Amino acid sequence: MTHVLILGGTAEARDLAALLEAKGVPLTSSLAGRVSRPRLPVGPVRIGGFGGVEGLTDWLREQQVSAVVDATHPFAATMGAHAAQVCSSLRVPLLRLARPGWVQHPDAASWTWVGDHVAAREAADAVGGTPFVTTGRQTLHHHVEAWAERPVLVRLVEPPEAPLPDAWTVLRSRGPFAVADEEAIMREHDVRVLLTKDSGGRFTEAKLDAARHLEVPVVVVSRPARAEGVAEASDAVAAAAWVEDQVGD
Ligand code: NAP
């Protein structure tokens, strides 16, 4: 029996679900349930955590999953690690589907690359002035205390998890963004340094072009390490071909 689980929450995951649905491959897409109005893929969807490694193991067994595609966001490292562990122990084929990062971006060599969010803050401090933080609401706790008294511009999809300092300005928006709009935001808020993470993709790339135009330095948090030995694809078409190889006719 064929049953493909797509661990989702990304555009690539939605693209893959659409391709597999069109080919009639039985699948379930899984979302964490963090976003109040998620963009839903076509086809069956389950929402919410599995309950760690044990919960995912039970789910794959109960649902007789024959292949898993981890198409979670490049920074969703816990879900990816759980998938790698469980698929290895159950001998279920696993593919990692992740869009290319921005390391190949023409400006990448001019940015400051750091390993974590604290190092990103320190790099921004070395520049000074208002930082524009686009690393996501789960990362803000790294900066709240150190930047309690200074102007910080933050852009979030969902409301912050905890109250933020009065000096901070929060923009709520999900993108995609246009370069001209990004430039206008940076000018309006007198942004002096951009803090981002290596999400990759075109939806949120415009801020990087805007930063170049305005000569605003960019600090990029590198992607977390992933489990070794997992097959990889960088787009939904390649992932669909992998799934078809696994499930056969
Ligand atoms: P994470 O740190 O890797 O995962 C934390 C926990 O959330 C996991 O242990 C799992 O709970 C649950 N979870 C994560 N992805 C799930 C999925 N697709 N289906 C079911 N449960 C899932 O993940 P995160 O960084 O919080 O991201 C959560 C979701 O948002 C992901 O699906 C990701 O693709 C999407 N997303 C993340 C980012 C980002 O910057 N991190 C950006 C855009 C979209 P259990 O242990 O209970 O199974």
Residues whose N, C-alpha, C, O or C-beta is under 5 A from the ligand:
A	BS01	NAP	L7 G8 G9 T10 S30 L31 A32 G48 G49 F50 G51 G52 A71 T72 H73 F75 A76 A77 T78 M79 G80 G136
